[in-house]
Amino acid sequence: MSFFESEIINSVITRSLANALANYGPLKFAYTILNKRNMSDISILSNYPPEWVSSYKENGYQRIDPIVLQASVTNSPFLWG
């Protein structure tokens, strides 16, 4: 079992991210762990509805998501939105 396949660990990390962002208002987040060599190998920790996360993964949106594509080629912060 890989690190991000543990529901307990995922729950703790997701809760920690939500708590850290709480001061900024009601924000949605999706923390994505992606294998650059195999883009179908993806883990998402998020406070989006589970249906959204399932749809994202089932439809392979990581292959066309401009944020994911930009993040996969740079280690530096970048503006978007």
Protein Blocks (a to p, Z undefined) as FASTA:
>chain_A
ZZklpmklmmmmmmmmmmmmmmnopcddddddddfklmmlccdddfbdfklmmmmmmnom
mmmmmklmmmmmccbdcdeZZ
